[in-house]
Amino acid sequence: MPSVSVCIPVHNGETYLAETIRSVLEQTWRDFELVVLENGSTDASWEIATSFRDPRIRVERNRQTLPQGDNWNRAVELCRAPLVKLVCADDLLHPRCLELQVPPMRDDPSLSVVASRRHMIDEQSRVIVPRRGLGGGLVGLHSGSEVARRVIRNGANPIGEPGNVLFRREQFVTAGGWRPERRFIMDLDLWMRLLQYGDFLGVPETLAAFRIARGSVSSEFEQQISEEQQLLFDELGDSGVFDVRPIDVRIGRLALPLGRARRKALFKVSRIAARKDDKLIAERNEAASADAR
């Protein structure tokens, strides 16, 4: 059995899938399996996934297309290792990601979540915002209550997306896995439920990259994201599991618009970069056409 499983759920992800798979295969930590779960794609995702000749890769296929939450849950179910990382089919891992995240989880059973910083990248894999995440003092070792208070006060998701987080498969099952009804904050919702069972370690290195493209779901549903975050913050304040104070929740409500503004700024930067790329391509095509004439 490998020490860690990396799973990539993919649906019509042919544009970036090969780059994502290569970023996993290039890990300096060699003891892992890579599970690619193809979810009824109509593009070349299956052909790309099965083109890699590496014994650590296992490619699975759903009989029918599943909703995202159900697909992510099945991807984790297919993993065999005690430690799991889910990577979206357009995101990337730094070569040392597993090297720096697996040993702490392996050696300290009190840890439930290990996270790192990540770059925000555009459609051309260029860094548009470097070293993002773990703000508000989340670097280092923290209890679940500490993390809950700091997440609420942040007003967004300072822990990050699945690619920069490592968790335990057993605790994932106990916590109930990804909750599809929390479509837009499935990651943050899961991290907080996992932290009922152990501590959090924030690794200061930047070990993943989260892609912001023009078609990113997050850019189209800002209101729903804020509403789901508010529900989560209220749940954390009322649950009794974490030592969250009323002042934390009040500050969190005030911080939500700031978190929303930060996300909008990221999407705007990505769109500007994409438009510049489109203009450059059009100019090159026009020049080539003129030369041909």
PyMOL commands that set and color helices and strands:
alter all, ss='L'
color gray80, all
select helices_A, chain A and resi 17-25+45-50+68-77+97-107+144-154+162-164+169-175+180-194+217-220+222-239+246-292
alter helices_A, ss='H'
color red, helices_A
select strands_A, chain A and resi 4-10+32-38+57-61+83-86+92-93+111-121+127-132+140-142+165-168+199-211
alter strands_A, ss='S'
color yellow, strands_A
deselect
rebuild
show_as cartoon
